[in-house]
Amino acid sequence: MAQMWKCSGLRWPAGSPVLEWTGGRRSALPRGKRIAFAVPEGGVRTCTGARGHACPVRAAVPGRSKGARCEECARLDRAHSVAADTLADDPRPYRVYLAWFGPGLVKVGITASERGPARLLEQGAVCFSWLGTGPLMAARRTEELLRAALRVPGRIPYAEKRAVRSALPATEDERAAEVRELHARAVALTGWPESLRPEPCQVTDHVRVFGLDGVAAASGEVVELVPGGGVVGELVAAAGPDLHLAVGQGGVVVLDTRLMTGWELVPGTAAERAFPVREFRREPDGLF
C-alpha cells in the first residue's frame, strides 16, 4: 500500500517555493520538477484544525474550500489573527506595503516586520515596495487611510491575479511604475500616524522568482481534488499558493495548493483520472 502524506501548504522560505507536509517534511519546487499525486478512492477531506491544534471532531470539509477548516475551527483561527483586529497589544513592529499583481491591480496591506517579504511571496505579488514601519495599530490606521483617500483595496481576488500573469509588462521599470506613482501619492497624504516611519520607494520584483518571465498562458484551473483523481505535470511557474503545471495536451493549468490541504495524498501516475478543471474564458478578438 502506498504511503500517504498530508500537505500543510505551499511556503516561501528563503524566497523559494516548497510544499510542507505534516511531520515536518518539505519538498522543494524547482522549475521543471515533475508533480504527480492522487487522492485514493474513498478519500475524505478533513478539517486541518486551528492555531496548530487538530480539529477535535475531524470534521469533513468541502473539496472546493480554500481554508480546509470547519466552521468552528475557522472562527477560532480568525479570532487570533491580525486581520481580525484582536491583537491591538501586539508589541512587534509592522510594515505597510504596496503590492502590484498586474496592470491596475495594486493593494495595500500590512505584515509583521520579522516576516520580511514572505507575505508578499505568499500572496503572489509580482512586485512591491514598503511604505512605512511602526506599531500594529499605526500600520492599520495607515492602511485604512490609503483605502479611504486613494481608493486602494486591501484585497485582490486570486482569479484576477491569475488572469494577468502571462501578459505582464516586459520590463521591471514598467511593472514598478504604478507602485512608484501610488507610493508618491501616499506619502503626500496628511493624517499619517506620528508613530509610523515612512520608508522610501524601493520596488522589489518577483517575476524571475516566480518563473513568470515568458510563462505560457494557463488554459484553466483545478477547481477541487476528488477521490480517485490525480494530477501529473511539469512545474513551469509558482506564484503565491499557485503552481502552474504543464500537463501535456491540456496545456498549462493552475493548481491552488490550498486545495491540497486536508486530503491524504499518494504518489500519482499518468493513468489517474484528472482532477476537475475549469477552463478560463477567452475573449473573442473581433466579430469575425
C-alpha positions in Angstrom: 0.0 0.0 0.0 1.4 3.4 -1.0 2.4 5.7 1.8 0.1 8.6 2.4 1.0 12.2 3.0 -0.9 15.2 4.2 0.0 18.6 2.7 0.3 21.6 5.1 0.6 24.1 2.2 3.0 26.0 -0.1 5.6 28.1 1.7 8.3 30.5 0.6 11.3 30.1 3.0 14.4 32.0 1.8 12.4 33.1 -1.3 11.9 29.7 -2.9 8.7 27.6 -3.0 8.4 24.4 -1.0 5.5 22.1 -0.2 5.3 21.4 3.5 3.9 18.1 4.8 2.7 17.1 8.3 5.6 15.8 10.3 7.9 18.5 9.1 9.0 17.1 5.7 9.5 19.6 2.9 9.5 19.2 -0.9 11.5 21.8 -2.9 9.8 23.0 -6.1 12.4 24.0 -8.7 11.2 24.9 -12.1 10.8 21.8 -14.3 10.1 19.5 -11.4 7.6 16.7 -12.1 4.5 17.0 -9.9 2.4 13.8 -9.6 0.0 12.9 -6.8 -3.5 11.5 -6.4 -6.3 11.1 -3.8 -7.1 7.4 -3.1 -10.6 6.1 -3.9 -12.8 6.6 -0.8 -10.7 9.5 0.5 -12.3 12.2 2.6 -11.1 15.7 3.1 -11.0 16.6 6.8 -10.6 19.9 8.7 -7.0 20.9 9.3 -7.7 22.5 12.7 -6.8 25.9 14.1 -3.7 27.6 15.5 -1.7 24.4 15.5 -4.3 22.2 17.1 -6.1 19.4 15.4 -9.9 19.6 14.8 -11.5 17.8 17.8 -14.1 16.1 15.6 -12.1 15.7 12.4 -15.0 17.3 10.5 -15.3 16.7 6.8 -14.9 19.9 4.7 -15.9 20.7 1.1 -13.4 19.9 -1.7 -13.6 23.5 -3.1 -12.9 25.2 0.3 -9.5 27.1 0.2 -9.3 27.2 4.0 -9.9 23.4 4.7 -11.4 24.3 8.1 -14.8 23.5 9.6 -16.9 26.5 10.7 -15.7 26.3 14.3 -12.0 26.0 13.6 -12.2 28.8 11.0 -13.8 31.0 13.7 -11.1 30.2 16.2 -8.3 30.8 13.6 -9.6 34.2 12.6 -10.2 35.3 16.2 -6.5 35.2 16.8 -5.4 36.8 13.5 -4.1 40.3 12.8 -6.8 40.7 10.2 -9.5 40.4 12.9 -8.0 43.4 14.9 -8.0 41.3 18.1 -4.2 41.8 18.7 -4.1 45.5 19.4 -1.5 45.0 22.1 1.0 43.1 19.8 4.3 44.8 20.6 6.0 43.7 17.4 6.7 46.3 14.7 4.7 46.1 11.5 5.3 47.3 7.9 2.8 48.7 5.5 3.3 47.7 1.9 2.0 48.4 -1.6 1.8 45.2 -3.8 1.3 45.0 -7.5 -0.2 42.0 -9.3 -0.7 43.3 -12.8 -1.9 46.4 -14.6 -4.5 48.2 -12.4 -4.1 45.6 -9.6 -2.4 47.3 -6.7 -3.3 46.7 -3.0 -2.2 47.9 0.4 -1.5 45.6 3.3 0.5 45.1 6.5 2.8 42.4 7.7 5.0 41.8 10.8 8.5 43.2 10.2 10.1 40.0 11.3 8.5 38.1 8.4 10.3 40.2 5.8 8.9 39.7 2.2 7.3 36.3 3.0 3.8 37.7 3.0 4.3 39.3 -0.5 5.6 36.0 -1.9 2.6 34.1 -0.3 0.2 36.4 -2.0 1.8 36.2 -5.4 2.8 39.9 -5.5 4.6 40.5 -8.8 6.4 43.5 -7.3 6.1 45.6 -4.2 7.5 48.4 -2.1 7.4 49.1 1.7 5.6 52.2 2.7 6.2 52.6 6.4 7.1 50.8 9.7 5.6 51.2 13.1 3.3 49.7 15.8 0.5 47.5 14.7 -2.4 50.0 15.2 -0.4 52.8 13.5 0.2 50.4 10.5 -3.5 49.5 10.5 -4.6 53.2 10.5 -2.2 54.0 7.6 -3.7 51.0 5.7 -7.2 52.4 6.2 -6.1 55.9 5.3 -4.9 54.7 1.8 -8.1 52.7 1.3 -10.3 55.8 2.0 -8.2 58.6 0.5 -6.7 56.8 -2.6 -9.3 54.0 -3.1 -6.6 51.4 -2.8 -8.2 48.0 -2.0 -7.0 45.7 0.8 -7.7 42.5 -1.2 -7.5 41.4 -4.8 -9.2 38.1 -5.8 -6.8 35.3 -7.0 -8.8 34.9 -10.1 -7.8 38.4 -11.2 -4.2 37.8 -10.3 -4.1 34.6 -12.4 -5.7 36.2 -15.4 -2.8 38.6 -16.0 0.3 36.6 -15.2 1.1 35.6 -18.8 0.7 39.1 -20.1 2.7 41.3 -17.7 4.8 44.3 -18.9 8.2 43.1 -20.1 10.5 45.3 -18.0 10.9 45.9 -14.3 10.5 49.6 -14.8 7.2 49.2 -16.5 6.0 46.8 -13.7 7.1 49.2 -11.0 5.5 52.3 -12.4 2.1 52.0 -10.7 3.7 51.3 -7.3 6.0 54.3 -7.6 3.2 56.6 -8.6 0.9 55.4 -5.7 3.8 55.5 -3.2 4.3 59.2 -4.1 0.6 59.9 -3.6 0.5 58.0 -0.3 3.4 59.8 1.4 1.9 63.1 0.3 -1.3 62.5 2.3 -1.9 64.2 5.6 -3.1 62.3 8.6 -0.3 59.7 8.8 0.1 58.4 12.4 3.1 60.0 14.0 4.4 56.7 15.2 4.7 55.3 11.7 8.0 55.9 10.0 7.7 56.4 6.2 10.1 54.4 4.0 11.4 55.3 0.6 10.0 53.7 -2.5 12.3 50.7 -3.4 10.4 48.3 -5.7 11.3 44.6 -5.4 10.3 42.5 -8.5 9.4 38.8 -8.2 8.9 37.8 -11.9 12.1 35.7 -12.0 11.5 34.3 -8.5 8.1 33.1 -9.6 9.3 31.9 -13.0 6.7 34.2 -14.8 9.1 35.5 -17.5 7.8 34.0 -20.7 5.4 31.7 -19.0 2.7 30.3 -21.2 -0.9 31.4 -20.6 -2.8 28.9 -18.4 -5.8 27.3 -20.1 -7.7 26.6 -16.8 -7.5 25.9 -13.1 -8.1 22.9 -10.9 -11.4 23.5 -9.0 -11.1 20.7 -6.5 -9.4 17.5 -5.6 -11.7 14.3 -5.8 -11.3 10.7 -4.6 -9.8 8.6 -7.4 -8.4 11.7 -9.2 -4.9 13.0 -9.7 -2.6 15.4 -11.5 0.6 14.8 -13.4 2.6 17.7 -14.8 5.8 19.7 -15.0 6.1 22.8 -12.9 6.6 25.9 -15.1 5.9 28.6 -12.5 4.9 29.1 -8.9 3.3 32.3 -7.5 1.7 32.7 -4.1 -0.2 29.5 -3.4 -0.4 28.6 -7.1 1.5 26.0 -9.1 1.4 26.4 -12.9 1.7 22.9 -14.4 2.3 21.8 -18.0 0.0 18.8 -18.4 0.7 17.6 -21.9 -2.2 18.1 -24.4 -4.1 20.0 -21.7 -1.6 22.9 -21.9 -0.9 24.7 -18.6 -3.3 24.5 -15.7 -3.1 26.3 -12.3 -3.3 24.3 -9.1 -4.1 26.3 -6.0 -2.2 24.3 -3.3 -4.7 25.4 -0.6 -7.0 22.8 -2.2 -4.5 20.0 -1.3 -4.7 20.6 2.5 -6.9 18.2 4.5 -6.5 15.3 2.0 -4.4 12.2 2.4 -2.4 12.0 -0.8 -0.4 9.3 -2.6 2.1 9.4 -5.5 0.3 9.7 -8.8 0.6 8.3 -12.3 -0.5 9.4 -15.8 -3.3 6.8 -15.6 -5.1 8.7 -12.8 -8.4 10.3 -13.6 -7.7 14.1 -13.8 -9.0 16.4 -11.2 -11.8 18.7 -12.4 -10.6 21.8 -14.3 -12.4 25.0 -15.1 -11.4 26.4 -18.4 -10.5 30.1 -18.5 -12.8 32.1 -20.8 -11.1 33.6 -23.8 -12.4 36.9 -25.1 -13.0 37.0 -28.9 -10.5 39.0 -30.9 -13.3 40.5 -33.1 -16.6 40.0 -34.7 -15.3 37.6 -37.3 
